[in-house]
Amino acid sequence: MTSRRNWIGAAFLAIAAMGLAPAAKAAGTTDLAHLHAGEPSRTPIGWAQFCADNPSDCRVSRSPASAARLDDRSWSELLAVNLKYNKAIEPITDQDQFGVIENWGYATSGKGDCEDYVLEKRRELIRRGWPMSALLITVVIDKEGGGHAVLTVVTDRGEFILDNQTDKVLPWSKSGLTFIRRQSPADQNVWLDLGRFLGRPDVVTAAIAGAR
């Protein structure tokens, strides 16, 4: 068990070190470990719809915003949760499943698109005791140029991305994504700009079905 823990720790440090590579695509001030949000942004229509359907899941936490503590145990938990839902949910577009472009919700049918993966991972990590303020739904442009959503996990060792398009949990700066907007750590119902993709000010995340 000790050797396995040492291996996990070494793997984590190696992955965390990858965040030192210069790859920032977010607008505004950044450092190599963290994204820094800017001005308040437009709330995604899908989030407003999700909150109307799930009001208890959109209440503002009374706890002060905090980063998650990352160690061998919590790192293993992130890997496990990301892999669990990447394997459990069958990718399908909202158009094919519900007949609409955007429908944010839990994958109760066992199928879903990128936001459904994110919401399930977020809910699971909250159940396991992770602070809500460290689990930020994030709208991005993926490597293929399509609208997409991922879960950004804010930790004391940097920010990592849980993405249904890969089973790897990568530092934000190594994800290959262009960051557009995300939830505020202080209030999940407030969204903040991370950058703007030229010519695409309003990103529809459902453009990607969730293929890995």
C-alpha positions in Angstrom: 0.0 0.0 0.0 2.8 2.4 0.8 4.5 1.9 -2.5 1.2 2.4 -4.3 0.7 5.7 -2.4 4.1 6.8 -3.3 3.4 6.0 -6.9 0.2 8.0 -6.8 2.0 10.9 -5.2 4.7 10.9 -7.8 2.2 10.7 -10.6 0.3 13.7 -9.2 3.4 15.8 -8.9 4.4 14.9 -12.4 1.0 16.0 -13.7 0.9 19.1 -11.6 4.3 20.1 -12.9 2.8 19.9 -16.4 0.9 23.1 -15.5 4.2 25.0 -15.7 4.2 24.9 -19.5 3.1 28.2 -21.0 -0.3 27.5 -22.5 -2.7 30.1 -21.2 -5.6 30.7 -23.5 -7.7 32.7 -21.0 -8.0 36.4 -21.3 -6.8 38.7 -18.6 -4.3 38.1 -15.9 -3.3 34.5 -15.3 -0.6 32.6 -13.6 0.6 29.1 -14.4 -1.5 27.3 -11.8 -4.7 29.3 -11.7 -7.3 30.9 -14.0 -8.4 34.4 -12.9 -11.9 35.5 -13.8 -12.8 38.9 -14.9 -16.1 40.8 -15.1 -19.6 39.3 -14.5 -20.8 37.5 -17.6 -24.1 36.4 -19.0 -25.5 33.4 -17.3 -25.8 30.4 -19.6 -29.5 29.7 -20.5 -28.9 26.1 -19.6 -27.9 26.9 -16.1 -31.0 29.1 -15.6 -33.1 26.2 -16.8 -31.3 23.7 -14.6 -32.0 25.9 -11.6 -35.6 26.2 -12.4 -35.8 22.4 -12.5 -33.5 21.8 -9.5 -33.8 24.9 -7.2 -32.3 23.1 -4.2 -29.1 22.5 -6.1 -28.7 26.1 -6.9 -28.8 27.6 -3.4 -25.8 29.8 -2.5 -23.6 28.1 0.0 -23.2 29.9 3.4 -19.6 28.7 3.7 -16.9 31.0 2.6 -15.3 30.2 -0.8 -12.3 28.0 -0.5 -10.0 25.8 -2.6 -10.0 22.1 -2.1 -7.0 20.5 -0.4 -5.2 18.2 -2.9 -3.3 15.1 -1.6 -2.9 11.5 -2.6 -6.4 10.6 -1.5 -8.2 13.5 -3.0 -6.3 13.2 -6.3 -7.3 9.5 -6.5 -10.9 10.6 -5.9 -10.8 13.1 -8.7 -9.5 10.4 -11.1 -12.1 7.9 -10.0 -15.1 10.3 -10.3 -14.0 11.5 -13.7 -13.5 8.0 -15.0 -16.8 6.7 -13.4 -19.1 9.1 -15.2 -17.1 9.1 -18.4 -17.8 5.4 -18.6 -21.3 5.4 -17.2 -23.0 8.0 -19.4 -23.6 7.4 -23.1 -22.9 10.5 -25.1 -25.9 12.0 -26.9 -26.9 15.5 -28.0 -29.7 17.4 -26.3 -31.3 17.7 -29.8 -31.3 13.9 -30.2 -32.5 13.2 -26.7 -34.9 16.1 -25.9 -35.4 17.8 -29.2 -33.8 21.1 -28.0 -30.4 22.6 -28.4 -29.7 23.1 -24.7 -31.0 21.0 -21.8 -28.9 21.0 -18.7 -29.7 18.2 -16.2 -28.6 15.0 -14.5 -28.1 12.0 -16.7 -31.1 10.1 -15.3 -31.5 8.2 -18.6 -27.9 7.1 -18.5 -27.3 9.3 -21.5 -26.3 13.0 -21.8 -24.0 15.6 -23.3 -21.1 17.5 -21.8 -23.1 19.5 -19.2 -24.8 16.3 -17.9 -21.4 14.7 -17.3 -20.3 17.9 -15.5 -23.4 18.1 -13.3 -23.1 14.4 -12.2 -19.4 14.8 -11.4 -20.0 18.0 -9.5 -22.9 16.4 -7.5 -20.8 13.3 -6.7 -17.8 15.4 -5.4 -20.1 17.5 -3.3 -21.5 14.3 -1.8 -18.0 13.3 -1.0 -17.3 16.5 0.9 -15.6 18.7 -1.6 -16.5 22.4 -1.2 -19.0 23.7 -3.8 -16.8 26.8 -4.3 -14.0 24.6 -5.7 -16.2 22.9 -8.3 -16.9 25.4 -11.0 -18.9 24.6 -14.2 -16.9 26.2 -17.0 -17.9 27.0 -20.6 -15.0 26.5 -23.1 -14.2 26.0 -26.7 -12.8 22.5 -27.2 -9.9 21.3 -29.3 -12.2 20.9 -32.4 -13.6 24.4 -32.1 -17.0 23.4 -30.7 -18.9 24.7 -27.6 -18.2 22.5 -24.6 -18.5 22.4 -20.8 -16.1 21.0 -18.2 -15.7 21.0 -14.5 -12.9 23.1 -13.2 -11.6 21.9 -9.7 -9.9 24.7 -7.8 -7.3 23.3 -5.4 -4.4 24.5 -3.3 -2.1 23.1 -6.0 -3.7 24.7 -9.0 -6.8 24.1 -11.1 -7.6 20.9 -12.8 -10.1 20.0 -15.5 -12.6 17.1 -15.4 -13.7 16.6 -19.0 -15.8 13.9 -20.6 -13.6 14.0 -23.7 -10.7 12.5 -21.8 -10.2 10.3 -18.8 -7.1 12.2 -17.9 -7.4 15.0 -15.2 -5.2 17.7 -16.5 -4.1 21.2 -15.3 -6.1 23.9 -17.0 -3.1 25.1 -18.9 -2.5 21.7 -20.4 -6.1 21.0 -21.3 -5.9 22.5 -24.8 -9.2 24.3 -24.2 -10.1 28.0 -24.7 -11.8 29.3 -21.6 -14.9 31.5 -22.0 -16.8 31.8 -18.6 -17.4 30.0 -15.4 -19.2 30.1 -12.1 -18.0 32.4 -9.3 -16.6 30.6 -6.3 -18.5 32.9 -4.0 -21.9 32.4 -5.7 -22.6 29.6 -8.2 -25.4 31.6 -9.8 -23.0 34.4 -10.8 -20.9 33.7 -13.9 -17.6 35.4 -14.7 -15.7 36.0 -18.0 -12.5 34.1 -18.5 -12.0 35.2 -22.1 -13.8 35.6 -25.5 -13.3 33.5 -28.5 -13.3 35.9 -31.5 -16.5 35.7 -33.4 -18.1 33.4 -30.9 -19.4 35.6 -28.0 -22.3 33.3 -27.2 -21.1 29.7 -26.9 -23.7 26.9 -27.1 -22.2 24.1 -25.2 -24.4 21.4 -26.7 -22.5 21.6 -29.9 -20.4 18.6 -28.7 -22.3 15.5 -27.8 -19.6 14.2 -25.5 -17.6 11.8 -27.6 -14.3 10.8 -26.0 
